[in-house]
Amino acid sequence: MKATEETTEKLLEQREALQKKYEAYQAEGLSLNISRGLPCKEQLELNKEMFHVVDETNCVAEDGTDVRQYGVMYGLPECIRLFSELLHIPEDRIVLGGESSLNLMYDQFLRYYAFGTLGEKPWSQQGKLKWLCPVPGYDCHFNLTEALGFEMINIPMTKDGPDMDLIEKLVAEDPTIKGIWCVPQYTNPSGYVYSDETVERLAKMKTAAPDFRIFWDNAYAVHHIYKENIVKDIMKEAEKYGTENRILYFFSTAKITFPGSGVCLVATGEEGIAEIKRLLKLQIFSHDKINQLRHVRYLKDPETIKAHMKDIAKILRPRFDLVDRILTEHRLYDDLYTWFKPDGGYFITVDSFEGCAKEILSRMQQAGVMVATAGSTYPYHKDPHDTNIRLAPTYPPIEDLTKAVTMFSDVACLVGIEQILKERGAI
Ligand SMILES: Cc1ncc(COP(=O)(O)O)c(C=O)c1O
């Protein structure tokens, strides 16, 4: 049943009961934080062996490179091969970065900004520019385009990926639109998977800007929890249309091994990768090859990575089940909030009753539980309907997660009911 169809008398009763619950939560003096997608301790401990696979007796790579030394600027060949086999990207299209793909995205963006690409003017010299942002999306992406002065255009997200009719229309007409953020597999935060058609259309579409770029952040490519979804290979698709340099494919092991100490990569077309290699010489002699070797020795091959991800899924599944169960059991009416249980990734996204997300998060914070920053899944922190809230179930101890999500469900019901009562002039 919907709360909007409930009698005012009954809603007033529900409100009173929920308010009492909320006061009890407040009295507990909680201090919980479920706001960021960090791996839990148990997940990190799966990787114990990593500390022992490289030591002073075995720090030479396959080709005789001493990994303690400068050199091998684009990444250890065996590490590139490992990711090439995992992601089906040719080795010569891959350059390894440091320990964070976000850092690599930042570098790549700044290269376009400062130097332009493949003969086009630097973005910094092209006047006011725009960027497409599928929403809800990832705050770290939006923060970068905002800081560089790009006008961010919201593109509604569907279960198949961003609204392609709108994207095709905009990019065909406007040469000041320079790119789009994409998290194709288990979108952050919604957990959707781009359909084959979405991938094909992104690779194929005509863009007015010759230097239009797709930042393809495939952070969760192997993070299946319930079911293995495979996103169509955008690099292969782009080859069909001669648009390989449009795709900037990013991947990292942050949520496979150690966040902040992973290995990441960028891949693109032949000319694009040559350009990256040329510009990299301005930046660095080589990234951390000891860490690259550690990753190859530990992760070994695609089969070992897949088995490792199954172990991670075993840790994550009860957490995602728990959140789904609590959200189901505590929702008093169908329209007070909705959510999507993803097949993988790191998040569950809830949409509250319209106009309530900010208030829900504020009340949670007042009771000592940090869930998310209001509006953070939208550019400029402006959620037009004030509904979207990202839950990150991966990190806190199960007990804390249970408490925080139970309270969240109750508070979401309370604030939603109050909103309806206000609209009816009953409070
Ligand atoms: C979509 C997405 N991209 C990138 C990252 C960060 O990856 P890294 O640690 O490699 O910078 C995250 C982390 O939450 C993410 O969700």
The ligand as an SDF file (V2000), in Angstrom:
LIG
                    3D

 16 16  0  0  0  0  0  0  0  0999 V2000
   33.6320    4.2490   -9.9480 C   0  0  0  0  0  0  0  0  0  0  0  0
   34.8950    4.3400   -9.1670 C   0  0  0  0  0  0  0  0  0  0  0  0
   36.0300    4.6860   -9.7870 N   0  0  0  0  0  0  0  0  0  0  0  0
   37.2010    4.7810   -9.1220 C   0  0  0  0  0  0  0  0  0  0  0  0
   37.2650    4.5420   -7.7740 C   0  0  0  0  0  0  0  0  0  0  0  0
   38.5650    4.7030   -7.0740 C   0  0  0  0  0  0  0  0  0  0  0  0
   39.5120    3.8240   -7.5820 O   0  0  0  0  0  0  0  0  0  0  0  0
   41.0460    4.0180   -7.2640 P   0  0  0  0  0  0  0  0  0  0  0  0
   41.2900    3.6760   -5.8570 O   0  0  0  0  0  0  0  0  0  0  0  0
   41.7340    3.1220   -8.2320 O   0  0  0  0  0  0  0  0  0  0  0  0
   41.3950    5.4660   -7.5210 O   0  0  0  0  0  0  0  0  0  0  0  0
   36.1100    4.1890   -7.0820 C   0  0  0  0  0  0  0  0  0  0  0  0
   36.1440    3.9600   -5.6280 C   0  0  0  0  0  0  0  0  0  0  0  0
   35.1650    3.9160   -4.9470 O   0  0  0  0  0  0  0  0  0  0  0  0
   34.9040    4.0840   -7.8010 C   0  0  0  0  0  0  0  0  0  0  0  0
   33.7630    3.7570   -7.1830 O   0  0  0  0  0  0  0  0  0  0  0  0
  1  2  1  0
  2  3  1  0
  2 15  2  0
  3  4  2  0
  4  5  1  0
  5  6  1  0
  5 12  2  0
  6  7  1  0
  7  8  1  0
  8  9  2  0
  8 10  1  0
  8 11  1  0
 12 13  1  0
 12 15  1  0
 13 14  2  0
 15 16  1  0
M  END
$$$$
